[in-house]
Amino acid sequence: MEIQDILHIIKKRIVLISSITVMSVIISALISFYLITPEYKSTCSIVVTKHMEKDGEKLQYNDIMMYQKLVKTYAEIAKSRKVAENTIISMGLNIKPEELQRMLTTNIAPDTEVMYISIQHKDKKFATNVVNKLSEEFIKRANELLPGGNIQIIDYAKVPKSPVKPKKVLNMAIAFVLGLMTSLGLTFLLEYLDTTIKTADEIDSYLDIPVIGLIAKVGE
């Protein structure tokens, strides 16, 4: 099959291709805008360094490298059940520690002692209040377990303006691609199943016999 044949098949079923593709995008848009509940992520940034015993004492290179490695341990402490429990008790929340842990994510800035604690929830004010309190409870717990560190909040979380889910544009773009691929697949499947002969070239191609004449279609 040559490129001209492929283009001819697509042109012949362009209405089908367009309809399926457009409907896929419309359905994705309706689901993204009206059916999926938006979720917001609120993030608090924290730095972990060595506790300075003397005024004016400077951090050594080895200290920096050590705490860059230790920050992974601190991230695990932040995700612990104990920190979740303390946060729930402190705020009087009516949720289980496991539920709070599922909302929580931590990230570490590469080659730094900076970590980020995030809470994702459908209520953006709830997410902000919880992540700020959880960060404070994390610092208390971390100081109990690793008293040599100096943990400070760089920036408290602010109420996010826009949701992180659903990703509406991305969902619609994926729907467009899937709709287009599905419609093209269906188009070529229908063409493959269609065994009727419609042109003189098809007679010559399929039956290998010469065409000696054509009968024109005459309207009634």
N, C-alpha and C positions, 0 to 999 in steps of 0.2 A: 504494500500500500504506500503510495507516494504522498508527499505533503499536500499536493492539490486535492487528492482524494480525502485526506483528513479534514482539510479546510471545508470541503464541500459537505462532508457529513456534519460538521459543527454548524455550518450555515443553515443546513436543512433543519436542524433541531435547536436552533438558537433560542426559540421561545421556551422550550423545555429547560434548557440550560439556565437561562436567565431566571425563570420562575423558581426553580429549586434553589438557586444561589441567593436570590433576594429573600425568599421565604426563610432560609436558614439564618440570614442576618437579622431579619425582623423577629424571629422567635428568640434568638440569642439576646437581642436588645430588650424584648419584653421580660425575659427571665432576669437579666442583669439589672434592669431598672425597677422592676415591680415585685419580683418574687424572692430574690436573694436579699436577705437582711444585711445592710451595710455594717462592716466592722471597722473599728478605729484602733490604731496602735499609738500608745503613749510611751515615751522613752525617757529614762533618766540616765545621765552619764556619771561615771564614778572613776576616780583615780586611786590606784593602790601603790603606795611607796613605803620606804623604810621609816620607822619612827625615829625621829631625831632626838637624841638624849641631851645634846648641847646646842645652845643657840649659835647660829652661824655655821653649824656643821654641814658639809656638802655631801651629796650622794656620790658614792664611788661607782665606777663602771660596773664592777662585779655586783653591787647592790641593784643597779638598774636591770642587769641581765637576770638576776635571781627573781626579781619581782615580775619581770615579763613572763617568766615561767610560772610563777606562783599565781598569777592572775587567772589562770585556768582553774586552779583549785578554788579561788574565790568565786568564780562563776558557778561552780558546782554547789558551793555553799548557798549561793543566792537561790538556786533552784531546789534546795532541800525542803523536805516536809516540815522541818522545825521552823524554818523562816516563814513558810506559808501559814502554819498554825499560829505563830506569834502575830502575824499580820491580821489574820481573821479575828483573833481575840482582841487585839488593839482597836480594830475598827468596828467590832461588833457585827461582822458580816454573817449572813445566813447561808454560807456555802461550805463545802467540804474542802480540806486541803488539796485533794486530788484535782478538784475543779479549778482551783486557783493555779496549781502547778501547770495545768494544761493551757492556761491563758498566758503563761510566762515563757519568755525566751531571753537568752543572754547572748551577747556578741562581744568579741574582743577585737579592738583595733590592732591590726598587725604591727608587730615590733614596738608596742607601747605597753604601758601599764594601765591603759584606759579600757574600761569595760562598759557595756550598755545593758541596762535591764529594761525590758519592755513588757507591757501588758496589752493584750489585744482583746477587745470586747465591743459589743454593739452599743454600749453606753459610753461615750467618749469621756464624760466627766468621771464616771466610775473608774475607767481605765487609768485616768490621770491621778486621781486620789489614791488608788490602790498601789500603783507603781511607786509613787513618792513615799508612801508609808512602808511598803515592802523594802525599799532601798534603805530606809532608816533601820528597819528590823534586821536586815542583812548585815549592816555595819555592826550592830550590837552583837549579833551571833558570831560574826567573823572575828571580832576582838576577843570573844571568849575562847575561841578555838585557836586562833593565831595572834596572840597579843603583841607580837613584835611589829605588826604592820601599822601603817598610817593610812586609813581609808577615809576619803572625803568625797562628798557629792560635788561634782563640777557644775552641773546644771540640773535643777529639778525639772520634771516633765511639765509641759504646758498642754492645755487642751488642744488636740489636733483639729485642724479645720476641715480636712477631707479624709474620707475612708480609705483604707488600704485594700478592702475587699467590698464588692467584687471589682475586678479590673475590667470595666465595661468595654473600653476600646479594644483591649486585647481579646476579650471574649468574642466580640463582634468580628474581629479580624480572623480569628481561628474559625468561626462559623462560616465566614466568607470562603476561606480556603477549603474547608471540608465540604461545603455546599457545592463549590465549583468542581472539586474532585469527584464527588458523588454523581453530579449531573453528567459530567463527561464520561464516567464509567458506565452509567446507565445508557447514555447515548450510543456508545460503541457496542454495548451489549444488545441493544435493540437493533442496531445495524447488522450485527452478526446473526441475529435470529431471523432477520428479514431476508427471506430467500426469493422474493419476487424479483423478476427482471424488468427493469424500467427503461433502459436505454439500449441502443444498438451496440454500443461499446461493451456492455455487459454480456450481450449475446455472443459477441466475438470472443470475449475473455473466458466465459464459463463453458460455452458449448463448442468453441473452436470451429464454428461454421461461418461462412461468409453471409453477410446481410445483403440481399439483392434488392430490397425495397422497403419503404416505410409507408404506413397508412396514416395520413394526417387525421387528427381528431376534429370532427366537424360538429359544431353545435347544432342542437335540435332547432 
